[in-house]
C-alpha cells in the first residue's frame, strides 16, 4: 500500500512541511520528522515536532489513508493534518 500511494504521500508530506516551515524560533511548531507506516487499517502518518514552549519533542499520529483508499487529495489531507497538529498543540493535546 505504501508503494501504491507514494505520490499521494509525497504530496501530503510536502504540504505538512510547508505548513510547519516557520520554526520554533518564531513561536510556532517546527517539524523534525514525518514518517509513514502501514497496518491493517491503512497508512498512518506520524509527525514529530518541536517548539520553544515544549521541553521535549511532541508527536502526532493519524490514519491518513484508510485501507479502502484516500477520501481527499494529498495536499488537502496534509493541510488538515498540519492545521489540527497546531490546534492540538495550542490546546496541549499532543503526546510528549
KOLDO-394131 format. One record per residue (C-alpha): residue in three letters; x, y, z. Coordinates in steps of 0.001 Angstrom, whole numbers, plus 500000, padded with zeros to 6 digits. Last residue first. Layout:
+--------+--------+--------+--------+
: residu :     c1 :     c2 :     c3 :
+--------+--------+--------+--------+
:    ALA :      X :      Y :      Z :
...
+--------+--------+--------+--------+
This chain:
+--------+--------+--------+--------+
: residu :     c1 :     c2 :     c3 :
+--------+--------+--------+--------+
:    UNK : 505370 : 514087 : 524677 :
:    UNK : 501928 : 513470 : 523173 :
:    UNK : 499997 : 516423 : 521766 :
:    UNK : 496783 : 517685 : 523401 :
:    UNK : 498005 : 520924 : 524990 :
:    UNK : 495273 : 523091 : 523408 :
:    UNK : 497738 : 525092 : 521283 :
:    UNK : 499491 : 521851 : 520341 :
:    UNK : 496146 : 520324 : 519328 :
:    UNK : 495453 : 523328 : 517084 :
:    UNK : 498928 : 523144 : 515523 :
:    UNK : 498504 : 519414 : 514818 :
:    UNK : 494977 : 520038 : 513521 :
:    UNK : 496337 : 522510 : 510994 :
:    UNK : 499183 : 520201 : 509937 :
:    UNK : 496865 : 517213 : 509399 :
:    UNK : 494241 : 519332 : 507591 :
:    UNK : 496854 : 520804 : 505245 :
:    UNK : 498385 : 517387 : 504589 :
:    UNK : 494959 : 515871 : 503795 :
:    UNK : 494343 : 518758 : 501396 :
:    UNK : 497714 : 518287 : 499679 :
:    UNK : 497143 : 514532 : 499388 :
:    UNK : 493714 : 514881 : 497771 :
:    UNK : 490689 : 513603 : 499707 :
:    UNK : 488930 : 510340 : 500628 :
:    UNK : 492018 : 508151 : 500442 :
:    UNK : 491778 : 504418 : 499800 :
:    UNK : 489814 : 501409 : 501101 :
:    UNK : 492516 : 500605 : 503683 :
:    UNK : 492207 : 504101 : 505122 :
:    UNK : 494821 : 506644 : 504031 :
:    UNK : 495810 : 509319 : 506553 :
:    UNK : 495388 : 507480 : 509872 :
:    UNK : 496839 : 509829 : 512467 :
:    UNK : 499886 : 510119 : 514710 :
:    UNK : 501058 : 513330 : 516416 :
:    UNK : 504244 : 513508 : 518477 :
:    UNK : 505838 : 516262 : 520555 :
:    UNK : 509568 : 516801 : 521073 :
:    UNK : 510523 : 517553 : 524681 :
:    UNK : 510775 : 520764 : 526730 :
:    UNK : 507771 : 522342 : 524961 :
:    UNK : 507252 : 526112 : 524670 :
:    UNK : 510183 : 526652 : 522315 :
:    UNK : 508553 : 524164 : 519975 :
:    UNK : 509456 : 520810 : 518491 :
:    UNK : 507604 : 518473 : 516153 :
:    UNK : 507483 : 514741 : 515463 :
:    UNK : 504922 : 513732 : 512867 :
:    UNK : 503492 : 510250 : 512453 :
:    UNK : 501436 : 509431 : 509384 :
:    UNK : 499415 : 506215 : 509227 :
:    UNK : 498571 : 504098 : 506200 :
:    UNK : 495667 : 501636 : 506247 :
:    UNK : 493676 : 499850 : 508963 :
:    UNK : 495543 : 496528 : 508682 :
:    UNK : 498886 : 498275 : 509172 :
:    UNK : 501089 : 500640 : 507183 :
:    UNK : 503678 : 503116 : 508287 :
:    UNK : 504510 : 506680 : 507321 :
:    UNK : 507108 : 509034 : 508722 :
:    UNK : 507357 : 512760 : 509378 :
:    UNK : 510341 : 514251 : 511139 :
:    UNK : 511518 : 517393 : 512898 :
:    UNK : 508636 : 519702 : 512007 :
:    UNK : 508961 : 523035 : 513773 :
:    UNK : 505994 : 524329 : 515745 :
:    UNK : 505490 : 528030 : 516228 :
:    UNK : 506945 : 530739 : 518436 :
:    UNK : 509118 : 532188 : 515659 :
:    UNK : 512271 : 530491 : 516956 :
:    UNK : 510316 : 527213 : 516895 :
:    UNK : 510287 : 527057 : 513103 :
:    UNK : 508115 : 528706 : 510489 :
:    UNK : 508006 : 525872 : 507911 :
:    UNK : 505122 : 523982 : 509543 :
:    UNK : 502559 : 524463 : 506742 :
:    UNK : 505168 : 523859 : 504019 :
:    UNK : 506413 : 520655 : 505672 :
:    UNK : 502836 : 519382 : 506057 :
:    UNK : 502159 : 520182 : 502392 :
:    UNK : 505300 : 518409 : 501171 :
:    UNK : 504450 : 515365 : 503298 :
:    UNK : 500935 : 515037 : 501856 :
:    UNK : 502205 : 515466 : 498279 :
:    UNK : 504884 : 512811 : 498905 :
:    UNK : 502242 : 510560 : 500474 :
:    UNK : 499978 : 510887 : 497416 :
:    UNK : 502883 : 510185 : 495060 :
:    UNK : 503915 : 507080 : 497043 :
:    UNK : 500344 : 505711 : 497272 :
:    UNK : 500931 : 502329 : 495634 :
:    UNK : 504314 : 501953 : 497340 :
:    UNK : 502841 : 502430 : 500803 :
:    UNK : 500000 : 500000 : 500000 :
+--------+--------+--------+--------+
